[in-house]
Amino acid sequence: MHTCAMTSAPPLLVAGLCAQWCGTCREYLPMFERQGVAFDGKTRFEWVDIEDHDEVLGALDVENFPTLLIARGDEVLFYGVVTPHEQTLARLVQTALDGDLKPVNDPQLAGLPQRVRQAM
């Protein structure tokens, strides 16, 4: 008899790396929060003001806003600038939930998901 153990995957971390002074970020925040509610239970949405929580980035630079981090556990699935549109965010998160994003292999991102979780 073949048995398959069902394990639940950790919630997807979706972190918006932004700054309070950035007008685009302020406009993006309500959309980000709505998607956090829409994907509740499957994700953990965190808004990270990189000026208030500069320890999260370590040596990383955020060059444009909004910058998004999507990770499952410590595995980074996406890190980069996104267009500030709600549909773009929803599609990207759903793609990650569907398992259709390949892990990002960038040593500079090592530990970033953990630092976000610790700071928030």
Beta strands, then each sheet from edge to edge (+ up, - down):
strand 1: 12-18
strand 2: 43-49
strand 3: 67-72
strand 4: 75-81
sheet 1: 2+ 1+ 3- 4+
end
